[in-house]
């Protein structure tokens, strides 16, 4: 438990320091809601964001998307747009880190992890949106999501029998 607190404190300090250097401004609730309705608005919200900051903003937007009660098809389309926009902003060298942090954030969110179609659409969008690195990005997301749902501080809200299992990413063209 001490190690987790030390790591968490380090991440917070690093995020705060990078925030000052990068010039990232956390979005307002109105901006988050607007991005949930129009994924193209996410570009402005992620300007100057580190992978940690980007994962938090994207998770927050996804929570708003989850509250819209869209059909599975409309939800998948919206998530594809969100991930496509996000992955075009996050550098290719940071995509696995971003996916890991996003998986952890989503796994720790009861509102998100209770919607398997949202989690599945996210992993599918990461697989296709990250191009040739799609399998590695989706795997990082799935492993982080699984770890977060099985051992998160919110685990008292979900019994093991109710836990959402991360979806398996399908093979993409060219994968053996």
C-alpha positions as CSV (number, residue, x, y, z in Angstrom):
1,X,0.0,0.0,0.0
2,X,2.9,2.4,0.8
3,X,4.4,1.7,-2.6
4,X,1.1,2.6,-4.3
5,X,0.9,5.9,-2.4
6,X,4.5,6.7,-3.3
7,X,3.9,6.0,-7.0
8,X,0.6,8.0,-6.9
9,X,2.4,10.9,-5.3
10,X,5.1,10.8,-7.9
11,X,2.6,10.7,-10.7
12,X,0.8,13.7,-9.2
13,X,4.0,15.7,-8.8
14,X,5.2,14.8,-12.3
15,X,1.8,15.7,-13.8
16,X,1.8,19.0,-12.0
17,X,5.3,19.8,-13.1
18,X,4.6,18.9,-16.7
19,X,1.3,20.8,-16.6
20,X,3.2,24.0,-15.8
21,X,5.7,23.3,-18.6
22,X,3.3,22.2,-21.3
23,X,0.7,25.0,-20.9
24,X,-2.2,22.6,-20.6
25,X,-5.4,24.1,-19.3
26,X,-7.9,21.6,-17.8
27,X,-11.2,21.8,-19.7
28,X,-14.4,23.1,-18.1
29,X,-17.5,21.0,-17.6
30,X,-19.1,22.8,-20.6
31,X,-16.2,22.0,-22.8
32,X,-16.3,18.3,-21.7
33,X,-20.0,18.1,-22.4
34,X,-19.5,19.8,-25.8
35,X,-16.7,17.2,-26.7
36,X,-19.1,14.4,-25.8
37,X,-21.6,15.8,-28.3
38,X,-19.0,16.7,-30.9
39,X,-15.8,14.6,-30.8
40,X,-14.0,17.1,-33.0
41,X,-14.0,19.5,-30.1
42,X,-11.6,17.2,-28.3
43,X,-8.7,18.5,-30.3
44,X,-8.7,21.9,-28.5
45,X,-9.1,20.2,-25.1
46,X,-6.0,18.1,-25.5
47,X,-3.8,20.9,-26.7
48,X,-0.5,20.6,-24.7
49,X,-1.7,17.7,-22.7
50,X,0.6,14.9,-21.4
51,X,-0.6,11.3,-21.8
52,X,-1.8,11.4,-18.2
53,X,-3.8,14.5,-18.7
54,X,-5.1,13.3,-22.1
55,X,-6.3,10.0,-20.6
56,X,-8.1,11.9,-17.8
57,X,-9.8,14.2,-20.2
58,X,-10.8,11.4,-22.6
59,X,-12.1,9.3,-19.7
60,X,-14.2,12.2,-18.5
61,X,-15.6,12.8,-22.0
62,X,-16.4,9.1,-22.3
63,X,-18.3,9.2,-19.0
64,X,-20.4,12.0,-20.5
65,X,-20.9,9.9,-23.7
66,X,-22.0,6.9,-21.5
67,X,-24.6,9.1,-19.9
68,X,-26.1,9.9,-23.4
69,X,-27.7,6.4,-23.6
70,X,-26.8,6.0,-27.2
71,X,-27.5,2.8,-29.1
72,X,-24.6,0.4,-29.4
73,X,-24.0,1.4,-33.0
74,X,-24.1,5.1,-32.3
75,X,-21.9,4.6,-29.2
76,X,-19.3,2.7,-31.3
77,X,-19.3,5.5,-33.9
78,X,-18.9,8.2,-31.2
79,X,-16.0,6.3,-29.5
80,X,-14.3,5.7,-32.9
81,X,-14.4,9.5,-33.5
82,X,-13.1,10.2,-30.0
83,X,-10.2,7.7,-30.2
84,X,-9.4,8.8,-33.8
85,X,-9.1,12.4,-32.7
86,X,-7.2,11.5,-29.6
87,X,-4.7,9.2,-31.4
88,X,-4.1,11.8,-34.0
89,X,-2.9,14.2,-31.2
90,X,-1.0,11.7,-29.0
91,X,2.4,11.0,-30.5
92,X,2.9,7.4,-31.6
93,X,5.6,6.9,-29.0
94,X,3.1,7.8,-26.3
95,X,0.1,5.8,-27.5
96,X,0.8,2.7,-25.4
97,X,1.4,4.8,-22.3
98,X,-1.8,6.7,-23.1
99,X,-3.8,3.5,-23.6
100,X,-2.5,2.1,-20.3
101,X,-3.5,5.2,-18.4
102,X,-6.9,5.3,-20.1
103,X,-7.5,1.6,-19.3
104,X,-6.7,2.3,-15.6
105,X,-8.9,5.4,-15.5
106,X,-11.8,3.6,-17.2
107,X,-11.4,0.6,-15.0
108,X,-11.6,2.8,-11.9
109,X,-14.8,4.5,-13.1
110,X,-17.9,2.6,-12.1
111,X,-20.0,4.5,-14.6
112,X,-17.8,3.3,-17.4
113,X,-16.9,-0.2,-16.4
114,X,-20.6,-1.0,-15.9
115,X,-21.1,-0.5,-19.7
116,X,-19.3,-3.3,-21.5
117,X,-20.3,-1.9,-24.9
118,X,-18.4,1.3,-24.1
119,X,-15.3,-0.6,-23.1
120,X,-15.5,-2.9,-26.1
121,X,-15.9,0.0,-28.5
122,X,-12.9,1.8,-26.9
123,X,-10.6,-1.2,-27.3
124,X,-11.8,-1.8,-30.8
125,X,-11.2,1.9,-31.7
126,X,-7.7,1.7,-30.2
127,X,-6.9,-1.4,-32.2
128,X,-7.9,0.2,-35.5
129,X,-7.0,3.8,-34.7
130,X,-3.4,3.1,-33.7
131,X,-2.5,1.5,-37.1
132,X,0.3,-1.0,-37.0
133,X,0.8,-0.5,-33.3
134,X,-3.0,-1.2,-32.7
135,X,-2.5,-4.7,-31.1
136,X,0.1,-3.4,-28.6
137,X,-2.1,-0.3,-27.8
138,X,-5.2,-2.4,-27.4
139,X,-3.4,-5.0,-25.3
140,X,-2.0,-2.3,-23.0
141,X,-5.5,-0.9,-22.6
142,X,-7.1,-4.3,-21.9
143,X,-4.4,-5.3,-19.3
144,X,-4.7,-2.0,-17.5
145,X,-8.5,-2.1,-17.5
146,X,-8.4,-5.7,-16.1
147,X,-6.0,-4.8,-13.4
148,X,-8.0,-1.7,-12.4
149,X,-11.3,-3.6,-12.2
150,X,-9.8,-6.4,-10.2
151,X,-7.8,-4.4,-7.7
152,X,-8.9,-0.8,-7.8
153,X,-9.9,1.3,-4.8
154,X,-13.4,1.2,-6.2
155,X,-13.5,-2.6,-6.1
156,X,-15.9,-2.5,-3.1
157,X,-18.5,-1.3,-5.5
158,X,-18.3,-4.3,-7.8
159,X,-18.2,-7.9,-6.7
160,X,-16.1,-10.3,-8.7
161,X,-19.1,-12.0,-10.2
162,X,-20.2,-8.6,-11.5
163,X,-16.8,-7.4,-12.8
164,X,-16.7,-6.3,-16.4
165,X,-14.1,-8.3,-18.3
166,X,-12.2,-6.4,-21.0
167,X,-13.1,-7.4,-24.5
168,X,-10.6,-9.3,-26.7
169,X,-9.3,-7.4,-29.6
170,X,-9.9,-9.0,-32.9
171,X,-7.0,-9.6,-35.3
172,X,-6.5,-6.8,-37.8
173,X,-5.3,-7.3,-41.4
174,X,-1.7,-8.4,-41.5
175,X,-1.7,-9.8,-38.0
176,X,-0.8,-13.5,-37.8
